């Protein structure tokens, strides 16, 4: 069941997602060669707490006995698609790209957003990958309008990514969000031909294309969390949480 939000719930989600946006904006100043993902994570946790939020990912329960997620940020470098675990041993190097996913809880409601950052000067192919991912997110959000169907979001993302010569990850998806970090519906980033439910005002959706420079196939590492491309190719990830309104989609993960 897709939950529609009240005015009060939307207010709380706006603040949760504003905190996410602040953290993502300010992280850009800290993405540099020599930084560790642990340093980024430590800073982000303190910043979220200082803004009166709580980290949403830290302690998030895994599946099938996998340990809870141990950090505030998901930090995924190069071939890592999502859910990379911060570590003092993961040092950013010139030419890397890093996807950072931030989750926040504010008074019981969630915010969720992600960006992929360049570490110094990166290869043209990496920049093309990041640009295509961000463009597909913009088109997916534009399709999130009253009267459209869920499949219209998927179709917009998939068409953009394929036209750019990249592949959409099929084993991971966007999702509804609100009191729960993950709510209905599941939002595929590839188009499987199904229209899906009709979109309505007061739905809140986390739209998050994950795309690869090589094949779409992925695998999960032994830590139970980190998802990587099966062929070792680069991956990019961008995410916004949006609220559907009568006037169109409202991006909540903006300052």
N, C-alpha and C positions, 0 to 999 in steps of 0.2 A: 504494500500500500504506500503510495506517495503522499507524504504529509504536507499539507499546506500550513504556512506559518501565520501567526497572528501579528499585529502591529508590534506588540511588545517583543515577541520572539525575533522579529526582524531587527528591532533596535539592538538587541543583545548580540545578534549575529553581525551586525555592522561593526560593533566595537571589537568583537573577537577577530574579525577579518581585517579591521584597521590595524590592529596590533601585528598581525601577520605581515601586512604590507610595509609597516615601519621596519620590521626586522629584515625583510627581503631587501628593502631600499638601502638600509645601513650596512648590510652584509657586503654590498658591492664595494665598499671602501676597504674591506678586509680580505678580499680575494686577491692574493698576490703570491708570487713564487716564494717558497719558504714557509708559508703559513701551514699549520696542521689543521686537519678537520676537527681535532679535539679542541683546539683554541677557538675555532669558529663556534663549536657547540657550546662551550663554556660561556662565551660572550652572549650567545643567543638566549641561553637559559636565564642569565642574569637580566638581560634586557626585557624579556617577556615578563618576568616577575616584577620588574620595576614599573612596567606598564599595567600592572594589576591583573595580568592574565596568568594562566597555568599552561605549561607544556602539555600538548595533547598526545604526543607520541610516546613520551617517556613512561615506561611501564605498560604500554599497550600490549594486550595479550596476544601471543602468537597462536598459531593453529597446530593441532596434532602434537601438543607437548613442547612446541618450540618456546624457548624462553621469551619473556616479555621484552619488548624493544628497550634497549638500555640507554637511549640518548634523547635529547631534545630535537635535534635535526636529523634528517636523512641526508647523507652527503655521498653522492654517487659520481665517481670520477671516470671519464672516458667511456669504456665499454660497460660500466655499471649503469643499469637502466634506472633503478629506484632502490630505496631501502638500504643504501650503504650505511654502515655503522661508523660513526666518527671514532678516530683513534689518534693517539700521539704519534704513531708511526706512519700515518698517512700524510705525507708532505706534498703540498701542491708544487708543481713544476711548470716552468714556462712552456706554453703550448697545450697544457691540459684544458679540458672543459669539465666543469663540475655542476651537476644538478643538485640543487638544495631544496628540500621540501620542508615547510614549516607548518606545524599545527598548533593551535591555541584554543584553550577553553576559557570562556569568560562568562561567569555566572551561569554555568551549566550548558552553554551553547558554543558551538565549534566554529573555528575559522581554519581554512586550509588553502595553501598556495605554494607554488613552486616556480623557480626560474633556473635556467642554465646559464652559467657565467663563463666567460673566457678568462683564462689565467694568462695574463700578458698577451703576447702576440700568438695567435693560433692559425692553423692552416686554413686556406680558403674553403676547403671541403667542410671543415668543422663549422665555419661561419655560415655557410650555406645551409647546413643541417639545422643549426640553431634558428636561423631566420625562417626556414620552412616550418619548423615546429611552432614558432610564435605566430606566424601567419595562419597556420591551421587552427590554432586556438582562437584567434580573432574571428575567423569565419565560423567556427563552431558556436561561439558566443552569439554572433549575429543571427544564427539560425534558431536560437533559444527564445522564441517568441510565441505569444498566445496564438493558438490555432494551428501552429506547426506540430509535428510529431517528434518524438524522441529520435527516431531514425534520421530526421533531417540534420540533427547535430552530427551524428556519425557520418552521414553522407558528405557533409561539408568538409569535415576534417580529412576523411579518407581521400576525397578527390584532390584536395590541395597537396597532400603529402605525395600521392602517386604522381601527380603532375610535375613535382619537383625532383622525382627520381629516387625517392626514399621509401621506406616501408614502415607501416604502422605495427606496433607491438599488439598482438591479438590476445595474449594471455592476461592482460591487465586492462583496467578500465577506469573511467570516472564514476561518480556516484552521487546520490543524494546526500545531504548533510543538514545537520540541525542540532537537536539535543544529542543525537548520535553522530560520531565521526563518519560512520558509513551507514547511510540509509538507502532505501529504494529511491530511485531506480538505479540499476547498473547502466552506465553510459558507454557503449562501445565506441572505440575510436576508428573502427573499420565498419563499412556498411555491409550488412548481411542480407539486405533486401527486405527486411521487416520494417514497417512504419513505426511500430511501438505505440505507447500511449500518447494521447494528445497533451500538449503542454498547456499549463494554466498559470495565471498569476498566483503569486505566493508560494510557488515551488522554489526551492533553493538547491542548486546543483553545483558540484565541484567538477568542472570540465578540465580534463588534463591529458592532452595528447602526449604519448611517448613514442618516439620514432627513431628508427635505426638507419645508419648509413649503408648497412648490408642487409642481410635477411631479417625477417620479423621474429624468428625463433629466439627464445630466451631460456635460461636455466637459473636455478637458485643455488647459491653456494652452500657449503657445509654449515655456515653460521645460521642457516635457516631463514635469513632475511634478505641478503644482498642478491638482487636479480641482475644478471649480466647477459649481454648478447651471446648467443651460442657460437657465433663465428668470430667473436672478438672485435667486431666493428664498433664505431662510436655510436652513442645514443644521446638524445636530448629530450628534455621534459620541461614543459611549462604548464602552469595550472592557475586558474582563477576560480573563486567561488562567486556565483552570480545568483541574484534573486530575480525571478520573473515578475514583471509589473505590467500594467495595462499600457504603459508607454514604451515597453521594450525591456531588454535585460539590463539590470543594474549590477555592475561589477563591484562587489563588496571588498575585494582585496586590493583596494587603492587607498592611499592616504587622503 
